[in-house]
Amino acid sequence: MKVRKEVEELDPYVPGRSKEEIAQEFGVKKEDIIKLGSNENPWGPSPKVKEAIEKELANINRYPESDLEELKKEFARYSNVKPEQIIVGGDGADELIDTLAKTFIEPGDEFIVPLPSYMYYEFLFKPYGAIPNYAKWNLETNTLDLDSVLNAINEKTKMLFLCTPNNPTGALISQDELRAILDKTNKSKGGVCDAVVVIDEAYFEYSLTTNVNLLEEYDNIFILRTMSKVMGLAGMRIGYGISSKVIIEFMNMIKPVFSLTKLSYVAALNTIKDTEYI
């Protein structure tokens, strides 16, 4: 049996561990552990969400929603975009990162990640033959090293991952910096390549800043969001993306049809309808 080279050479990704695992390893009570490593909302979703999940248990013998139209409309309302600009993922935002790779990456393509940042981008892209090209954050000033990003962009660049607020530093990327990057990755703007710029807004609710408005100026943006953080649904694994209609249509061609379960669908729908609770 021969395993693909890209998989054989991959370093395993180590996620945050549960309280139960830590308690067992160190022989302490679960109640004495404060878990901070995965940035979960300790209070969880609203009572309305929990009630909706309990009610939906009676229907789990049926397949879940496939078109997710009502949920897309609610995400669009929340994000101030059109429903056709929304795509929903059932393994959190990670499914959408994987779908981006399936849609755009060919072996030998490069993707840029400023370090330190969320390392799962690399873990999901390497198996498709993509080559990481690292830029950097300036840790002394807690700002993006814009020159390092611009210098990393070349004709082989197919995608960039820009996390703002950045995980783990919390730093923001300004829209002037984003425009400089977007211009260089868009040939219609005089850039050296046509690449998708993924703006990871997993933590945007904490900063009260979003870059959705840039979608009106650029067609090569994909904004990545999750319901695992402030929304309190980490265990339900729900993410969504915002982009141009064209990018969304291509991604939907290969995304799993039933990626949301019955329970995750009603959890997401009732959470986004009850954001006042958050």
NORRACOR-V48812 format. One record per helix or strand of 3 or more residues. SS is the DSSP state (a for helix, b for strand). FROM is the first residue (numbers start at 0). LEN is the number of residues. Records with the same first field share a line. If there is no record, write none. Layout:
# NORRACOR-V48812
SS=FROM-LEN ; FROM-LEN
This chain:
# NORRACOR-V48812
a=4-4 ; 18-8 ; 29-3 ; 46-13 ; 68-11 ; 82-3 ; 92-12 ; 119-7 ; 145-7 ; 174-10 ; 186-3 ; 203-4 ; 211-5 ; 233-3 ; 244-10 ; 261-11
b=85-4 ; 109-6 ; 130-8 ; 156-7 ; 195-5 ; 220-6 ; 237-6
